């Protein structure tokens, strides 16, 4: 476990970061108002507090954020953790994407004291899930995900870039919060053959434990996700889809119009979710606590559900 000692940003590139004490952390972006945040792999920089203290012990007077770190953390030697390691602070989920960096120009700290520790001690991460971090908060390593998941969004307009896909990212966000590894995501038109082929690829080649689809489960003439799903099935698993419908009926009677199905293909589950963001979040939040046990049974990692009375 680590403790956050400083939360730092710089509002302009080329200026030193300063400790602001608390900050919003935005998914797939970085710290709010930080000049180095953005849609790239180095969204958040992390540095060991112990490394900075050792540097200061050499007589260097450096302020928090002087090395360009966003989060200064006590308790972790970050450079010893491999790319892909996931850290969690409150609701914030960070995944290491790079260890150290090459400095193409000597920074202000190097000119002052003749050395800079960020290239060899610091790490960079992307934000899998946003939230808020503050000085004094705990940072912990999340255990390796138990389950591998894929996500397919079925949308004609989404596949053509005419509509932003919000449901797919909503699925990914909830899965990340619950410790799932997102293998990959894809947006496809409402074409049964394409959907079927991609489902087979996810299950047979990517070997996902569970594949979630969103969209294409209604009465529209173009809706064909359930048909593609049934083609991909080797076993039926109707209880999951039935449970989602039953739960959703308590929210809206329109849930009766869902044709969503849930099946198994080998040792992969395929579960149809609704197309709207709200319904996706409601449905997924409802089934995830129980779904883990079902996946473990399917993989042979757990016993059956029944108990002796």
C-alpha positions as CSV (number, residue, x, y, z in Angstrom):
1,X,0.0,0.0,0.0
2,X,1.2,3.5,-0.8
3,X,0.2,7.0,0.5
4,X,-0.1,9.9,-1.9
5,X,2.2,12.7,-0.7
6,X,1.6,15.3,-3.4
7,X,-0.9,15.8,-6.3
8,X,0.7,18.0,-8.9
9,X,-0.2,19.7,-12.2
10,X,1.3,22.3,-14.5
11,X,-1.2,24.3,-16.5
12,X,1.3,25.1,-19.2
13,X,4.0,22.9,-20.8
14,X,7.5,23.9,-20.0
15,X,6.6,25.1,-16.4
16,X,7.2,23.2,-13.2
17,X,4.3,21.3,-11.6
18,X,2.9,22.4,-8.3
19,X,1.2,20.5,-5.5
20,X,-2.5,21.4,-5.5
21,X,-3.5,18.8,-2.9
22,X,-6.4,17.3,-4.7
23,X,-7.5,16.9,-8.3
24,X,-10.1,15.3,-10.5
25,X,-8.7,12.5,-12.6
26,X,-10.5,12.1,-15.9
27,X,-10.8,8.7,-17.7
28,X,-8.5,8.4,-20.8
29,X,-7.2,11.9,-20.2
30,X,-5.3,12.5,-16.9
31,X,-5.4,15.1,-14.1
32,X,-7.8,17.9,-14.7
33,X,-6.1,21.1,-16.1
34,X,-2.7,19.4,-16.3
35,X,-0.9,20.4,-19.5
36,X,0.5,16.9,-20.1
37,X,-2.9,15.2,-19.9
38,X,-4.5,14.0,-23.1
39,X,-5.5,11.1,-25.3
40,X,-2.1,9.3,-25.3
41,X,-0.3,6.7,-23.2
42,X,1.4,9.1,-20.7
43,X,-1.6,10.6,-19.1
44,X,-0.4,10.4,-15.5
45,X,3.2,10.4,-14.2
46,X,4.0,8.7,-10.8
47,X,7.2,9.0,-8.8
48,X,8.4,7.4,-5.6
49,X,8.5,9.7,-2.6
50,X,11.5,7.7,-1.2
51,X,13.4,8.4,-4.4
52,X,12.8,12.2,-4.1
53,X,13.8,12.1,-0.4
54,X,17.0,10.3,-1.3
55,X,17.7,13.0,-3.9
56,X,17.0,15.7,-1.4
57,X,19.4,14.1,1.1
58,X,22.2,14.8,-1.4
59,X,21.6,18.5,-0.7
60,X,19.2,19.3,-3.5
61,X,16.3,21.6,-2.7
62,X,13.5,20.4,-4.9
63,X,9.8,21.1,-4.4
64,X,7.0,18.6,-4.9
65,X,6.3,18.3,-8.7
66,X,9.8,19.5,-9.6
67,X,10.5,16.3,-11.6
68,X,7.2,16.6,-13.5
69,X,5.4,14.0,-11.5
70,X,1.6,14.2,-11.1
71,X,1.5,11.8,-8.1
72,X,4.3,11.6,-5.6
73,X,3.7,8.4,-3.6
74,X,5.3,6.9,-0.5
75,X,5.5,3.1,-0.3
76,X,6.2,2.0,-3.9
77,X,9.3,1.7,-6.0
78,X,7.5,2.2,-9.2
79,X,10.3,1.3,-11.6
80,X,10.2,-2.3,-10.3
81,X,6.6,-2.9,-11.5
82,X,6.0,-4.1,-15.1
83,X,4.0,-2.4,-17.8
84,X,0.4,-3.4,-17.3
85,X,0.4,-3.2,-13.5
86,X,-2.8,-1.6,-12.3
87,X,-3.0,0.8,-9.3
88,X,-6.2,1.9,-7.6
89,X,-6.9,5.0,-5.5
90,X,-10.5,5.6,-4.5
91,X,-12.4,5.2,-7.8
92,X,-9.4,6.1,-9.9
93,X,-7.8,3.1,-11.8
94,X,-4.4,3.6,-13.4
95,X,-2.5,1.2,-15.6
96,X,1.3,1.5,-16.1
97,X,2.1,2.1,-19.8
98,X,5.8,3.1,-19.7
99,X,8.8,2.8,-17.3
100,X,10.9,5.9,-17.3
101,X,11.5,8.0,-20.3
102,X,14.3,9.4,-22.5
103,X,15.0,13.1,-21.9
104,X,15.7,14.8,-25.2
105,X,16.6,18.0,-23.5
106,X,18.0,18.5,-20.0
107,X,15.3,19.8,-17.7
108,X,15.5,22.7,-15.2
109,X,16.3,20.4,-12.3
110,X,19.2,18.9,-14.2
111,X,20.7,22.3,-14.8
112,X,20.3,23.2,-11.1
113,X,21.9,20.1,-9.6
114,X,23.3,18.0,-12.4
115,X,20.8,15.2,-12.3
116,X,17.2,14.3,-12.7
117,X,15.6,11.1,-11.4
118,X,12.4,11.0,-13.4
119,X,13.9,9.3,-16.5
120,X,15.0,6.3,-14.4
121,X,12.6,6.3,-11.4
122,X,9.3,7.6,-12.8
123,X,6.6,5.7,-14.5
124,X,3.6,6.7,-16.7
125,X,0.1,5.5,-16.7
126,X,-3.2,5.8,-18.5
127,X,-6.5,6.4,-16.7
128,X,-8.9,3.4,-16.9
129,X,-11.5,5.0,-14.6
130,X,-11.7,8.5,-13.3
131,X,-12.4,9.9,-9.9
132,X,-10.7,12.2,-7.4
133,X,-7.3,11.9,-5.7
134,X,-6.0,13.9,-2.7
135,X,-2.9,14.0,-0.5
136,X,-3.2,11.3,2.2
137,X,-5.2,8.9,0.0
138,X,-4.2,5.3,-0.2
139,X,-2.9,3.8,-3.5
140,X,-3.0,0.0,-3.8
141,X,-2.1,-2.5,-6.5
142,X,-5.0,-4.3,-7.9
143,X,-4.6,-8.0,-8.3
144,X,-4.3,-9.5,-11.8
145,X,-7.8,-9.6,-13.3
146,X,-9.5,-12.9,-12.8
147,X,-11.6,-12.6,-16.0
148,X,-11.0,-11.5,-19.6
149,X,-13.8,-9.7,-21.4
150,X,-14.6,-8.4,-24.8
151,X,-17.2,-5.8,-25.9
152,X,-19.1,-5.5,-29.2
153,X,-21.3,-2.5,-29.9
154,X,-23.9,-3.2,-32.6
155,X,-24.8,0.1,-34.3
156,X,-25.1,1.1,-38.0
157,X,-24.5,4.8,-37.3
158,X,-21.8,4.1,-34.7
159,X,-19.8,1.9,-37.2
160,X,-20.0,4.7,-39.8
161,X,-18.8,7.3,-37.3
162,X,-22.1,9.1,-37.4
163,X,-22.8,8.6,-33.7
164,X,-20.5,8.4,-30.7
165,X,-20.5,5.1,-29.0
166,X,-21.3,5.7,-25.3
167,X,-22.7,2.3,-24.3
168,X,-19.5,0.4,-25.1
169,X,-17.3,2.6,-23.0
170,X,-19.9,2.4,-20.2
171,X,-19.6,-1.4,-20.3
172,X,-15.8,-1.1,-20.2
173,X,-15.9,1.3,-17.3
174,X,-18.0,-1.0,-15.1
175,X,-15.9,-4.0,-16.0
176,X,-12.7,-2.2,-15.1
177,X,-14.2,-1.2,-11.8
178,X,-14.9,-4.9,-11.1
179,X,-11.5,-6.2,-12.0
180,X,-12.1,-7.4,-15.5
181,X,-9.4,-7.2,-18.2
182,X,-10.8,-5.7,-21.4
183,X,-9.2,-7.7,-24.2
184,X,-10.5,-5.4,-27.0
185,X,-13.7,-3.6,-28.1
186,X,-15.3,-3.3,-31.6
187,X,-18.1,-1.4,-33.2
188,X,-20.0,-3.2,-35.9
189,X,-23.0,-2.5,-38.1
190,X,-26.2,-4.4,-37.6
191,X,-25.2,-7.2,-39.9
192,X,-25.8,-10.7,-38.6
193,X,-22.9,-12.4,-40.4
194,X,-20.4,-9.7,-39.3
195,X,-21.6,-9.9,-35.7
196,X,-21.4,-13.7,-35.7
197,X,-17.9,-13.8,-37.1
198,X,-16.6,-11.4,-34.5
199,X,-18.3,-13.3,-31.7
200,X,-16.5,-16.5,-32.8
201,X,-13.2,-14.6,-33.0
202,X,-13.6,-13.2,-29.4
203,X,-14.5,-16.7,-28.0
204,X,-12.2,-19.0,-30.1
205,X,-9.2,-16.8,-30.7
206,X,-9.1,-14.2,-27.9
207,X,-10.4,-16.8,-25.4
208,X,-12.4,-14.3,-23.5
209,X,-14.3,-15.5,-20.4
210,X,-17.3,-13.3,-21.2
211,X,-18.3,-11.3,-24.3
212,X,-20.8,-8.5,-23.8
213,X,-22.8,-7.0,-26.7
214,X,-24.7,-3.8,-26.5
215,X,-27.4,-2.8,-29.0
216,X,-29.4,-4.6,-31.7
217,X,-31.7,-6.5,-29.4
218,X,-35.0,-4.7,-30.1
219,X,-37.9,-5.0,-32.6
220,X,-36.2,-2.9,-35.4
221,X,-35.9,-4.6,-38.7
222,X,-32.1,-4.1,-38.5
223,X,-31.8,-5.6,-35.0
224,X,-30.1,-9.0,-35.3
225,X,-27.7,-9.3,-32.3
226,X,-29.7,-12.2,-30.7
227,X,-29.8,-14.1,-34.0
228,X,-26.0,-13.8,-34.4
229,X,-25.6,-14.8,-30.7
230,X,-27.7,-18.0,-31.1
231,X,-25.6,-18.9,-34.2
232,X,-22.5,-18.7,-32.1
233,X,-23.8,-20.7,-29.2
234,X,-22.8,-24.2,-28.3
235,X,-25.0,-24.2,-25.2
236,X,-27.9,-22.0,-24.1
237,X,-27.7,-20.0,-20.9
238,X,-31.0,-18.2,-20.8
239,X,-31.1,-17.4,-17.1
240,X,-28.8,-14.4,-17.4
241,X,-30.9,-12.7,-20.1
242,X,-34.1,-13.6,-18.2
243,X,-32.7,-12.1,-15.0
244,X,-31.8,-8.8,-16.8
245,X,-35.4,-8.6,-18.3
246,X,-37.0,-9.3,-14.9
247,X,-34.9,-6.7,-13.1
248,X,-35.5,-4.1,-15.9
249,X,-39.2,-4.7,-15.8
250,X,-39.1,-3.1,-12.3
251,X,-37.8,0.0,-13.9
252,X,-39.7,0.2,-17.2
253,X,-42.4,-2.0,-18.8
254,X,-40.6,-1.5,-22.1
255,X,-38.1,-4.2,-20.9
256,X,-40.6,-6.7,-22.2
257,X,-39.6,-5.6,-25.7
258,X,-36.1,-6.8,-25.3
259,X,-35.1,-9.9,-27.4
260,X,-31.7,-10.2,-25.7
261,X,-30.2,-13.7,-25.2
262,X,-27.3,-15.2,-23.2
263,X,-25.4,-18.3,-24.3
264,X,-22.2,-20.2,-24.0
265,X,-19.7,-20.8,-26.7
266,X,-17.2,-23.4,-25.4
267,X,-15.8,-21.8,-22.2
268,X,-17.0,-18.3,-23.1
269,X,-20.2,-16.6,-22.1
270,X,-21.9,-14.2,-24.6
271,X,-24.4,-11.8,-23.0
272,X,-26.6,-9.3,-24.9
273,X,-27.0,-6.0,-23.1
274,X,-29.4,-3.2,-24.1
275,X,-28.3,-0.3,-26.3
276,X,-28.8,2.7,-24.0
277,X,-26.2,3.8,-21.5
278,X,-28.6,3.9,-18.6
279,X,-29.9,0.4,-19.3
280,X,-26.4,-0.9,-19.8
281,X,-25.3,0.4,-16.4
282,X,-28.4,-0.9,-14.7
283,X,-28.3,-4.4,-16.2
284,X,-24.5,-4.9,-15.8
285,X,-24.5,-3.7,-12.2
286,X,-27.3,-6.1,-11.4
287,X,-25.7,-9.3,-12.9
288,X,-21.9,-8.7,-12.2
289,X,-21.9,-9.9,-8.5
290,X,-23.4,-13.3,-9.4
291,X,-21.8,-13.6,-12.9
292,X,-18.3,-14.2,-11.4
293,X,-19.4,-17.4,-9.8
294,X,-21.0,-18.6,-13.1
295,X,-17.7,-17.9,-15.0
296,X,-15.8,-19.9,-12.3
297,X,-18.1,-22.8,-12.7
298,X,-17.9,-22.7,-16.5
299,X,-14.0,-22.7,-16.3
300,X,-14.0,-25.5,-13.7
301,X,-12.6,-23.2,-10.9
302,X,-15.6,-23.5,-8.6
303,X,-18.2,-26.1,-7.4
304,X,-21.8,-26.1,-8.4
305,X,-24.3,-23.6,-6.9
306,X,-26.5,-26.1,-5.0
307,X,-26.2,-26.7,-1.3
308,X,-27.2,-29.5,0.9
309,X,-30.3,-28.6,3.0
